[in-house]
């Protein structure tokens, strides 16, 4: 049996909330640090052998709080959030004013075909997250923790649940949360 701990970074500072902050290197807020401190005991009780983390500041700050200190941690750039390009830092209402209706339609109805203007395509994002996930699953560790972002976690979880990209929002974990998945006979189950 393999166990994977999926940790979404804590809450960010107020000025970033509600904004699409893929590549933006936003710090945690004090509330976010408190969420992470609350997770630390739960994470330690699950005894991860290894931590993986996005290189973005909000994830690294989360790792620094939740990591079991004697455990090794690795920064992996494939765990970065998607790059929203020219929409980076905008509220959805602001994006709706500057985006072409066709872009918004693709984003809502066919996210797998989305290319963010001046940013990353969903296909490239999915390919890097999927490559990381395959390697993680094949690693000879019984329990590993991944500290990353909502988009990355949606991709990982929706893949394990067999959900298409247009339904991935259904599995978006809240900031400062821990989700535990176990694999038995090739089937991934959400256990907590």
N, C-alpha and C positions, 0 to 999 in steps of 0.2 A: 504494500500500500504506500502511496506517495501522498503527502499533504503539502498544499501550497497556501501560504498566508498572503492574501491580497490586501494591501494597506493603501488607502487613498490619503494623500497628504492632508494636513490639517487646514483649517480655514485661513484665508489670506486676509490682508489688511483691507479695510472698508473701501478704499478707492479702487480696488480691483474687482469687487464683488459684482456679479451679474454681467461681467465683461468676458469676452472670448480672449483668454490669455494663454494661448498655446505656448509659444516660444518666449513670452514675456517672463523675465526672471523675478517674479514677485516673491516677497518674503512672507512668512507666516505672521499672522496677527497674534496677540497675546492669547486670544480665545483659541486659536489654532494650536499654540504650544500646550495649552491646558488640555485640549482634546487628545493630543499625543501623549501627554503624561498619563492620562486616564487609560490609554491603550497599553502602556508599557507592561503592566502586570499580566494582562491577558496574553500578550505576545510572548513574554518570558515563560508563562505556564505551558505554552505549546512547543517549546524547545526547538526553535528553528536552528538549523546547522549553518545556514548561510543566508545573507541578505543581498538582494539586488536593488539598485536604486537608480532612478532618473538623475541626470546631472543638474537638473534645474533646482534652484535655491529652495523652493517650497518643499520639494521632496527630500533634499539633503537635510534640511532642518528637521523634518519629520523623522528621518532615519536617525539623526543624532539623539533624539529623545527616546524613540521606541526600541532601538537596537539593544539586544542583549550584548553587553560590552565585550564578552569573550568571543563573540561570533565574528567571523570574517564578513566583510561587506565589499561588494563590487559595484562600481558605477558603470552603467551600461547605457550608451546614448540611444539605443533602440527603444528605451523606455520614456523618451521625451514625449510630451504632448504633441499633437498635430500642429503644424504651422498654419495659422489662419491668414497669413499673408497680409494684404491690405485691410482685412477685417480685424486684424489683431488689435486688441484693446477696446473694441467697440461693443456697445450694448446691442442686443438683437434689433431694437427699434432703429438704431443708427444704421445697422447693416441693411435693414429693409428699405431704408431711404436711398442708399447708394448702390445696392445690388440690382442687377437686371432680374426681372421676374423669372426668366428661364433659370437663372442660377439658384434662386430660392426654391423653385420647383424641383430641380435636381437634388438639392440638399435635403428636401423633405421627403421626396418620393423615391429617389434612387441614390442614396448617399454613397454607394459603391462607385458611382460614376462622377463623384464630386472632385473638382480641382479648385482649391481656394485661390482666388485671384492674387497672383504674386506669391503664393504660398505652396503648400504641399498638396498632392493628390491623395485622395482616400486610398487609392491602390498602393501607392508607395508607403503610406503610413501602415496599412494593413500588412503589407509584405514584411516590413521590419518588425512589427509586433509579433506576427505569426512565426517568423524565424526565431525570435527570442523565445517564444513559448515552446516551440518544438525542442529547442536545445535544453530549456529548463526541465521539461518533462523527461528527457532522456538522461539527465544528469544523475549520477549515482549518489543522491542524497534522499533521505526519507522525508525531510521537512525543510522547505526553503520559504523565505519571505520576500515579497516584492513590494517596494515602496514607489508609487508612481501616481499617475493622473487619471482623471475620470475617463477620458477617451481611450486610454490604453486598457484600463480595466474593463470597460464596456466591450472592447474587442476581444479580450481574453475570455471573459465570462460568456459572452454571446456565442463564441466559438465552441466552448465546452457544452453549452446548452443547445447548440444547433439552431440558434436564432439568426435570421438574415440581417444584414446591416440596417434595413429600415425599421427593425424592431430592437436594435441594441440599446436605445434609450430606456427600455423597460428594465434594464439591469444596472443602471448607473448608480454606483454606491455613493452615499453622501461623503462630504469631506470629513476627514478625521475618523474614518471607519475601518473596521477589520472584517474581512470575509474569508472564511476558511473552506477550501475545497479539498476533497480526498478522491483519489482515483482507485477504484476497485475493478479489476478485470477490464481495464480500458474505458470505464465509464466514470465521468467526473460528477461528483455530487456535492452540492452546497450543504455543508454540515453545520455551519454557524456563521 
